[in-house]
Every structure is written in C-alpha cells, then in structure tokens.
Amino acid sequence: MPADNKLVLKVANLTVSFDEDKIIEDLDFEVREGDVLAVIGPNGAGKTTLFKALLGMTPYHGDIKWEDGIRIGYVPQRMEIETDVPLTIREFLRLRGSENFSEEKAHDAVRSVLLPEEILNFGLGEISVGQRQRILIAWALLGKPRVLLFDEPTADIDIRGQESIYQLLHHLQDKYNLTIILISHDLNVVYKYAEKVLCLNRQKICFGSPQDVLSPVQMQKLYGGEHAFYHHFGHADGHQH
Amino acid sequence: MTDILPQLIVGIFISAAASLLGVFAILKRMSLVGDALSHVALPGIALAIFFKVNPFLGALAFLFLSAFGIWALEYRTKLSVETIVGVFFTASLAVGALLIPQLELLEALFGDIAKLSFNDVLVSVGLSAILIAVLLAVHKKLALHMVSHELSSSIGIRSKQLELIYLLLFALGVALGIKFIGALLMGALIIIPAAAAKNVSKSLNEFMFLSVLFGVSSAVLGVYLSSLYNQAPGPIFILVGTGIFILSFVWRALIGRQR
C-alpha cells in the first residue's frame, strides 16, 4: 500500500466522554484511500463509540477530519427487531430514502451482497442474522459510499458465515474501490483482511500493519492476561464497546 | 341515517388519524405512552371548564406541554419514558377526576359526539387531515428511526426533531379523539386497530392500510350501533375494535402469515 494514497480521514486528539467517564482518550490515527483498517480491543474499549464519533452520532472533543463531501456507509453490529415486524426487505431498503429508488435498484442491491432476489419479499425479522447483516451492507451500499464502517457482530453468526461476510467485503472493496474501517473481535480476520490495525483500549495501544503490531507483547498490553491470542466468546446478549 | 352523518364523518377522520399514529406507536413499542398521555388532557379540560373556554383547547394545551415535557426529559434522565409517563400522567387522571364537575367528567372520560356543531366537524376533519398528511410525509424517516435509530442517525436524520414531531402529532390525535371517545378510551383508539393490523400484515404498507381500515370500520360501526341503541359510541367502538383484534389473532394463529 503506497503511503501517498489520498488521506480520507484524519483523527487528532479525539476524546469522547460520557458524564465523567472517558471512553476514548486522546486518540490519533489516519486512514488513506483504499485502506482496510481493523479496530481491535477488548470489550468496553471504545470501539463502537469510536464509530459513533466518526459518524457524528455522539459528541466529542478533538478533530475528526473526513475528506470533503465523502459519503460514508455504516453497518451496525446488530439490529434489535421483533421477528414479526411488518416490514419487508424491499420496504426497508426503500426507507433509506435514496434518490430515484426503484425496483431495479432493490434487485441490484440484494444481488450485490449475493442474496437471492426473492428475499426482497421476506420480512426483515424473518431472515437469518447472517442474511440480515448482508442486507445491512446492501442498505449501506445504496448510499454509494466511498468509506464503509463495519461493526462486526460478536455473536449469533457462525464462523463460516462470518468468513463469507469478509470474503464479500473483500469483493465489494475491489468492485467499488471502498475504504473500509472495521471493528473485529477475531484476529484471524484481521491477519487475513486488514492492511492496518488500530489497537484500542481507551487509548491507542498500537497502530500499523498486522504483522508489525500484533506481537505477543502488544496483545498482552491490549487484552491483559497471558494469552497472546485473543479469543472472543460472544455473549447471547448484545453489548456496547 | 342523515342525523348521524356529522358523527360518522368526524368518527372516520379521527379514527383514521389515530390508527395511523398507532402503527408508529407499535413499531416503537410505546403503546403505554399513548394510553397515559391521554389522561393528561383531563386537568386541561378541568381548567377550560373553570375558565369557560372550549375544553378542546384546554386539552390540547396540556397535551402539547406534556409532549414537550416527555421529549425534553427523555434526553435528560435515565428513566425510561414509560416510567415517567406512567407515574406523572396517571396522577393527571386523579387531578382531573377531582376537578372536573361530575356531569362533564363522564363526557371527558368516555366522550360524547351526540351534539356536534358544524364548527366541531370542520375543526375535527381539518386537523385530522393535517395530522394524516404530516404523518405520511415523515413516515419513512419515522419508520426507519423506530426500527433502528442507529441507521437513521447514520444517514443524518435528526432523531430529536423527528421524535418531537411524532409526539406533537400524537398529542394532537389524543386531543381530537377526546370528544369522540373520551380520555379513558383514547389510548385504545390509537392502539387497537394497529395491534390487530400487525397480526395480519407482513409489510409496512399493509400494516398502515389495514390499521386505518380496521380503525375506520370500528368507528363507523361504533357510531351506527350507538345511534341504534342510544349509547355513547366510545365503548362500542372499543368493543368492535377488540372483536377485530381477536379475529386477527385467531387468523394469525390458524393461518399464520405465510403467503
């Protein structure tokens, strides 16, 4: 990855606090066009909060400088919905309110995430969690983003399903020249798909290519304990980071 | 039949507006809020009677204030809206029951559209039409916000503004419904048709259409039956709505929603 690719995001002195509690403290990093940056860190390290700050959904101190006019797509970790919510996939895509939304675009959207077109008639609560995650990606792609923020689910999706999601993201990145920032709980994914890693535990613990920064010493610093390889045990309930 | 025409017109418009509001109350799982919010109208009615102004205005003023209150509090406390509403608004019912004179109390609690003036009809129809128009204009954003506020705010929808618009529409709907059905039953006018529609709908469009259809048919039957038996239409409306709900529930259990 040449270092002189265009800068799409520069974060400097970022601090996010809730009440008196500092969730993120004095964070600096940058992202260049075409990067795949993985944000890793233990539960409660501020990963999802970082995404919310990047999207302007939560107040913060410091600087978050996106390239002017850049379009950002967001795939949240999960969606709490009832299985019988009366909302079809087609309607859910239409709710985005994209300009000239059409039946054709709905078909394109589900095809681009490798789902069958019939799924448009299904209820949003009826499909599997893995399918819903793909629909969320399709939803984000409708906004023609240049950057995709992807918050990996901690549970509910089996390992093979997760693997194919990353293959899909990889494919989409090539196809649309996306810059991707993802939150991951799985270091295998990070080794395989990310070009850069940001280790976060309130503060920046490390930043660089996975081969350089994912050393046993760094991992111990990040996650504590003696095991260098972190395994995430998903909990059935969702949790914020 | 012609003597109940004004009541039918008012009933149709108000129930259409209320049942459309109900769709979004159910999507947000806030059915209790509507129920309790309707009680806030009572102290407003009491004050209006005391100062000899139109009770509708008193109810509307109190409802708007409460809608603002809920909206402001939701962002300032960690208490859930339902808790706040459950405590303070049930207290309003108590205050209203003490302050409103006996005769008017029954009317405020259960509604009375036996004596509608031409102006009443005009105001009810006009405001209901405005409510429906505004709700339809924001319905996509509102549905998205209620399904996932993370997604809606990620694409720049202003959640706070949207919630305020919704709460004010809700307050307007409740104020309109009080004359028709009364403060005690108003929550049901909003929730029952939507709850029945949810049982049999798979899409948002069906959900909205069926909710309005169920609401309007309950209102028409309610007004018609009440004129036949010389009863207040409110309770009859609720019973008809409950009948539709039970049918929808049975339909869902027997046939499911596979199509």
Interface residues (C-beta under 8 A of the other chain):
Chain A: L55 M57 I72 Y74 P76 M79 E80 I81 D84 V85 P86 L87 T88 R90 E91 F92 R94 L95 R96 G97 G123 L124 L136 W139 G143
Chain B: L27 K140 K141 A143 L144 V147 S148 E150 L151 S153 S154 I155 A197 K198 S201 K202 S203 L204 N205 E206 F207 R257
